[in-house]
Amino acid sequence: MLAIYALSARFPSDERYGLTSQIRRAAVSIPANIAEGCGRETSAELKRFLYIAMGSGSEVDYYLLLAHDLKWIDALEYQNLRKELDTIQRMLNAFIQKLKTNNK
């Protein structure tokens, strides 16, 4: 979600410690939790971190909606970022389902 950094750089400067910080933190949390989970010893631990990454994706989803509602991003940019986020969340979900299947 590198696009989030470019996008949030255009947010109002008084939002530096508000929405800008929040959306960046949540976007970075997605791959960071995947990486941390991959470094764990068990599939159960990996799965827990993948769920955390999913939660961070839901945060990004809300922050994108808020930015759109505040008219800081246009409809096309919002839709494109939502599609990218949806793809990421689908891949995470497939990974989680695969781990569940392999643990049976």
Secondary structure, DSSP 8 states (H G I E B T S, - for coil): -THHHHHHTTS-GGGTTTHHHHHHHHHHHHHHHHHHHHTSSSHHHHHHHHHHHHHHHHHHHHHHHHHHHTTSS-HHHHHHHHHHHHHHHHHHHHHHHHHHHHT-
